[in-house]
Amino acid sequence: MTTPRWVRTPCQPIAIRNVLGYLSGCLEREDTAGKTFDIGGPDILTYQDLMRIYAEEAGLHERIIIPVPVLSPRLSSYWLHFMTPVPPSLARPLVEELKSPVVCRENEIKSLIPQKLLTCREAMRIALDRIKQNSVDTCWSDAGEVTEPEWVNCEDADYAGGIIFECGYRAVVRSSVEELWAPVQRLGGSIGWYYADSLWRLRGGMDRIAGGIGLRRGRRHPVDIQTGDTLDFWRVLDVNPPNHLSLHAEMKLPGDAVLEFRLNPLGAVESEIIELSRFLPRGLFGLIYWYSLYPLHQLIFKGMLGEIARRSGGSLVRGPERYHSVKNACRI
């Protein structure tokens, strides 16, 4: 690993549970009012030490770290962007702060609010164990407000103007809605998108080159899904198991895109699944983007529906066939 010189800057990291312990402790003690405290864990390490410890706890091969003087914080943030899920907007301020030593100047709070301070190795081990057990409630990649695009549910008449393109497919499957929902709720992350994963990876790589987030964010949990979760470069706008899933694209696009899955029961043994992609272009490049990729969208969405039906354990009764949204007052 070629790194900037700040990789050898000393720091005193502290486990989140210890931070919360100090915060709650300050609320319970009157003698902490109006004061400021430095807080830190029991270890004073360099960032190089942190990477070494993490590699050991995660079972990774030992990294050879070579600090060089030519990498600026800006270049380092771009390197982090390409090699990790962290976007440049978050990586750059973090990297710039890493140049300064972060070590406690005083330790008064230790006597005021005593608690067992976790070492870096212990904190990493607990975090990695929770990931392995799929017991992570929130993820940094899910941070941010979930805002549904206004055009998704607009009721404007046709003469109001604007173009919303859509590409939809429908299939009837000999399977229950609950059985169909199982593969739908597993989309993204390590499972992938069931069809033409190489094309999805290519799209993710292009997004990374353009400064987007790509596919590296994955998902918080392999099965559980809730509003606000990220699924690679999508964010969950709405989820209503086992009937509806709505995703909003957060990749770099000349427009705004939404992907929906709708599941409806058809009698006792059959179900309908609809996959609908809608796109609001932004300018000429938005129009070029939609028309140039439209054949690929048809191929991918049709293939996805077939794979979802297969993985549900059912069989296709009809389709996948083209589908047009009935309620789409915005569409021209």
N, C-alpha and C positions, 0 to 999 in steps of 0.2 A: 504494500500500500504506500503510494506516494502522498505525503501529507504536508500541510504547512508546519512551520516551526511551533505554532501554538499548541501542537499536540503534546508538548512537554510542559505546558503551563499547569501549575498546581491548582487543585480545586478541592473542595470539601463537600461532596454530595451528601444529600440527606434523603432518606426514604419518605415517600408521601405520607405513610401512616404516622411517621414521627412529626411531620409538619402539621398534620391535623391534630395530633396530640398536643403540640405546643399552642395551636390556635384555640382549641377548646379549653386548654388549661389557663390561658390568659383571660378568657371570659369568666372563669371561676375565681380568679384572684384579684382583689382590689389593688394590691401593691404593684401590679403590672400596668396600671392605667397611666397613660401619657408617656410611656417609655418606649424605646426601640431596642431590639435585641438582634444579635447575630445568631443564626441557627445553622448547624451543620451536623453531619454524622460523625462517627468515630474515626473515619479514615481520611487522611490527606493524601491524595493521589494525583497523578497526571492523567490527562485524557488518554494517553497511550496506555497507562495502567488499566483504565476503565475498559478500553477495547480488548485488552488481553484477558481480563477477568471475564468479560462477557463471552468471548470466544470459548473459554474453558467451560463456563456454565452451560452454554448452548451446544456443547459438543462439536464445535467447529475446529478446523485445523488451525494451528498457530499462524498468525499473520506476521509477516516481516514488514515492519513499519519504517519508512525512510523519510524523515523530515527534510524538506528543502525550503530555501528562502524565497523562492520565486512565486509561490502560490499566494495570491491576494485573497482577502475574504470573498470578493465577488467571484473569482475563479473557483474557490473552494465551494461556494454555494451552488454553482452550476454543476460541479462534480458530484456533490451530494444529490442534486436533482436527478442526475442520470443513473446513479448507482443505488439510490434508496427511494422510498415513497415520499420523502419530504419535499414539498414544493419550494421553489426558490424564495417565495415571499416569506416563508417561515424559516428556511435555512439561512438566508443572508443575515438577519439580525442575530440569530443564534451564533453563527460563526464569528461575527464581528465582536460579540461579547466574550468569546472564548480566548481572546488575546490577553485579557486581564486576569490576574490571579483572583480566585474567589475562595478566601480562607477566613474563618471567623477571627475578628480582632478581639473579641471578648466572649466569655462563656457564662455570663451571669444567669442566663435562663436555665442552665443545667441544675443549679441549686434551687431555683424557684419552682420549677416544674420537672422533677426527676422522672425519667422514663427509660426503658431499655431502648437504646439506639441501635438500629440494625446496621450491620456493615453493608458495604456495596454488594458484596458477594451474596449475602443473605437476601437482600432486597431483590437482586436479579433472579435468584433461585425461586423466590416466591412468585414473582411476576411470570417467569417461564412456566412454572407449574400450573398457574391459573390458565395460561394460554393452552397448555396441553389438555387441561380438563374442560376446556370450552366454558369457563366460568367468568369470562371478562364481560362486565356489564356495559362498559362504554369504551370507545377507542378514540384516539386523538384525531384520526382521519374522519370521524363522524362529526367533529365539532363544526359549529356554524348554524345559523338559522335556516330552517327549511321553508322556502318560499315557493309556492306553486305559481308558475307563470300565469299571468292574467288571461292570456288567450286560450288556455286549455279549456276553461269552462265558460267562455264568453258566449253571449247570446245575440251578438250583432247580426243585423240583417245582411244579405249579400251585398246590397248597395253601399254598405259602410266601407268597402274596400279591404285590401289585404288578401294575401294568399297563404293558405295553410295546406301543405301537401301531406298526403297520407299514403301509407303502404300497409295493407292489412291482409291477413290470411285467417281462414277458419277451418276447423276440422271437427268431425264428430267421431268420438272414440268410445269403444265398448269398455267403459271404465267409470267408476264413480268420481264425483268431483274431488273427494278427499284423496283418492289415488292419483288423480291428475295434479293436484296441488303439491304433492310431495316433491316431484322433480322441479316444479316451478320455484319453490321456496329455496332450492339449493343452487340456483343460478349464480354464476360468478365465482370468484375466489379460486381455490384449487380445483373445483369441479369444472370450471369453464362454462361455455355457453352452448355445449352439446353438439354444435355443428360448425364446421369450418373454423376451428379454433386458431388455425394458422392465420386466417384473415383477421380475426379479432386481435391476435398478437401483433400483426402488422399495423393495424389501426392504432393500437396502443403505443407502439414504437414511434409512429409518425406524430402522435400527440405529444410524446415526451420531447421529440426534437423541436416541436413548435412551442415548447414551454408549458405544456399541459401536464396532467397528472398521470396519464397512461393507465396501465393495468396494475400497477404495483400496490395500490391500496388494499386490494383483496376485499375481504369482508370480515366483520366482527365475529361472527359465529357461523359454523358450517350449515346449520339448519334453521335456527331461530332468526327471524327477520322482523324488524319494526320500523316505523316511520322515522326518518332521519339517518338510517344506516346507509353506508356506502357499499355498493357492489361494483368494485373496480372503478370505472369512470362514470358510473351512474349513482344517483342518490334516490333513496326510496321516498317518494312523495306521499304515497298512501298504500296501506296494505290492509286487506280485509279477508283473512283466511276463511274458507278456501275459495273465495270467489273473485278476488280482484287484487292486482298488484300494479302500481304505477311508478315508473322510474323517470327521473329527469337527468338529461345528459349534462355532465360537468366537464366534458372534454373541450378542446379548442374547436369551435365551430363558427362558420359564418351565418349563424342563426341560432335557433332554440329548438331542442328536440325532446320528445317525450315518447316512452315506450310503455305500452299497456298490455296486460294479460287479463282476460276476462273468462271465467269459468262458470258455466251454467248447466244444471242438470236437465237431462232430456229423458224423462221416465225413470224407471227403476235401474236400468243397466247401462244406459248411455249418457254421455255428457258432451257438451260443446265447449271448445276452447278457441278463443279469439286472440290473435296477436296483432296489435295495431301500433304502427309507428307514425307519429305526426311531427311535422317539421315546419317551423316558421322561418323562412329565409330572411337574411339581412343583406339587401342590395344584390348587385349582379353576381358577386361571388357565391352568395347563398343559392341562387338559381343554378349556377354552374355546378356547385357541389351536389345538389339534389339530383339533377338529371344525369350527371356522370356516374354517380354511385347507385342509381335506381336499379339497374340490373342485378348488382350484387346484393342489394337489400332484398329483392325478390327471392334470389337463390338462398340467402341465409335464413330469412324468416320462414320460408317454406320448409327448409331442412330442419330448423329448430322445432317446429310443431311436430314433425314426424318423429323426431328423437324424443320429445317430451311424451308423446303417446306411447312409444316403445318402452321408455323407462318407467312409465306408470304401471306397466304390466298388462295393459289393454291392447286392443287391436283397432286399427283405423277402419271405421265404417264408411266414411266419406271424407274426401279432401286429402291433404290441404288444398283449399280452393280460395280464390280471391274473395276479399271481403271489403265492403265499403261501409263506413260508419253511418248509421241512420241519423243519429243526433250529432250534427256537425254544422251548426248554423254559421260558423265562421268560414267554412270552406267555400272556395270559388273554383 
